[in-house]
Amino acid sequence: MQRLMRRTLQRSLKQEELWNGNRENFRTSFFSQDSILLWMLRTYNQRRKKYPLLFQKPEHAHLLVIHLQSPQLTQQWLSGF
């Protein structure tokens, strides 16, 4: 959540282009029903429960799932390539 908040604030204040000319604005990002922050708060727990169950299904048995729980662990894992 902290990273999402920081990225959203930065993109809103700097008016960084996301894609095809789209830009986040402060009002939409923080004070609207379309806010990505609000979406995160509403869906996080649901998705956190859903994905481990999906990966246990037989049709996904061929997938190697790597659960990286921090930016440091992600960097360590990427350094191994």
Number of C-alpha atoms within 10 A of each C-alpha: 10 7 8 12 14 11 11 21 17 14 18 19 11 13 14 15 12 10 7 6 7 10 14 21 17 18 10 14 19 18 11 12 11 11 18 17 18 14 11 13 12 11 10 12 10 10 11 10 10 11 10 12 9 11 15 11 9 8 9 11 10 8 9 8 10 8 9 12 8 9 9 10 12 13 11 12 12 9 8 6 5
